[in-house]
Amino acid sequence: LSLHDALPIYDTPPLDSRGRSCFCEMNKFDDMMFHIARSNPRHRHVVAVDSSFVVFERAWCVSEIYTGSSLGLHQHLIIRSRDDLQGHDLKLRNLRIENMQASRQEDVEEILRKIQNVDGFNAKFQELLFDPRDGLFSQVLRLDGMNQMERIGRFLRWVV
């Protein structure tokens, strides 16, 4: 018996009124995000990005970022460097939710079923990332040298 076989999936009984498994954690993602957004307006959504930007290839991560934005959560992006971002620019500008990956294909299918307009989702996600005024990457690209040094200093004090 593998771990995958032991985990409840979307339709493992008992089921809720929408036909979702009560034991499955993944099918409660939207409910959890909604609860976080509504329970306290001061909650923040921090997106920690790995240096290879693989987080943007994962279906659940992309869905979480999109959902957090849609619910009005204040989002803050943490990346290692501005150079990392610029080095992945082309890959990031070509992201498409239908090409994302997950540990289970069923997870990708579940996410895609929730999206009525895939092209619209992709366009909105690109705006969420790259809008020069409000996009998640704009806060990184706007940093001048002094701001960058200040952030590095705060980070080093935290690490040491």
N, C-alpha and C positions, 0 to 999 in steps of 0.2 A: 504494500500500500504506500503510495507516494504522498508527499505533503499536498500536492495538487488534488489528489483524489479525496483527501480528508477534509479539504476546505469546502464549506457550503457554497453552491453556486446560486445564480439568480432564481432558479425555480425549484430549489430543494425545499420540501415541506418542513414546517408549516409555512403557509403563504399569507401575506397581508391582503387587504381588499383590492390592491392593484395587481395581485398575482406575483408579487416579489417575495423571495425567501426572507423570512424573519431573521435567519441566522447569518445571511450574507452581509458583509460590511460594505462592499463596493456599491451596492444599489441604493445606499442611503447618502451618497455623496452630496447630491443637490440639497437634500434636507439639512444636512450638517452645515453646509455653506450658508444656507438661508438662516439657520438658527444663529450662527456666529455673527452674521451681518446685522441681524435684527436685535440680538440680545444686548448689545452695547455699541453705540455709535462711535466709540473711541477705539474699537478694535482695529488693528492694522494687519494687513496681509503682506508678509515679507516673502519675497521670491529670491531664494539663494541660488545663484547660477554657477554651475561647475565650469571649469576653465575650457572644457570642450563644447559647452553649450548643449550637451546631450539632453538636458532638461526640456529643451524645446522640440525634442523628437519623441517624447513620451506623451501618449494620448491623455492620461489622467492629469499630468502636469499642465498641459495646454488647456485642458478643460477647466482645471481649477483656476488658472489665471484669468481665463475668459469669464468664468462664472463670478469670480470675485469682483471683477470690474463691472459686470452687469448688475451686481447687487449693490454697487456703490462703495465697496470697501476701499479704504485708502491703501494703495499698494506701493510698496517700496522695493526696489530692485537692488540686489547686492551682487556685484561681479568683481572679479579680481582686478581687471584693468580695462581702461578705455581701449588699449591696443587689442586685447582679446576680443572685445566687441567688434572693432573694425575688421579684425581678421576673420570673423564669422559673418560679416555683413551679407554676402551673397547667399550663403546657406539660409540665413534667417529670413531674407526677403523672398525666398522660394518655399517657405513652410506651407504645408497644406495638411489640414486635419485628417484627410483621408489617407495620408501617407505615414501617420504616426504609428508608434508601436506600443505594445503593452505586454506584460508577462503572459497574458491570456488573450487570444484572438476574440473571445467573447466580450472582453472589456472594450476593445476597439469598436466592435459591432454595437454594443450598448450605447456608447458615446455617439456614434454616427446616427443611430436611430433617433436620438433626441434632437438632432439638428435638422431643421426643416429645409434650410437653404445653405448647402455646403459652401458655395461660392461666396455668399453673403457673410458666412462665418469667417472664412479665410480673409476676406477684405477687411472685416471689422477687427480681426486679430492683428493684421498688419498695421492698421491704424493705432490699435492699442499699444503696439510696440514702438512704432516709428513716428507717430504724430510729433512734429517738431515742438509743439507747445506743451502737450500733455502726455505724450507717449512714455512708456516705461524707460526706453533708452534715452530719451531727451535729458533726463536728470543726469545721466552719465556723460553724455556728449557736451553738456553745458558747462561742466566743471572746468574752471580755469586752473592754472598751475597751483595757485595758493590753496584753493579748495581741495585739490587732489592731495597736496602735502598734508593738509589738516586731517583728511580722512585716513590717510596712511598712518599718521601719528596716533589717531584714536584707535585704529586697528592694532597697531603694535603695542600700545599700552594695554589693550585688552588681552592680547596673546601672551605677553611677558609676565 
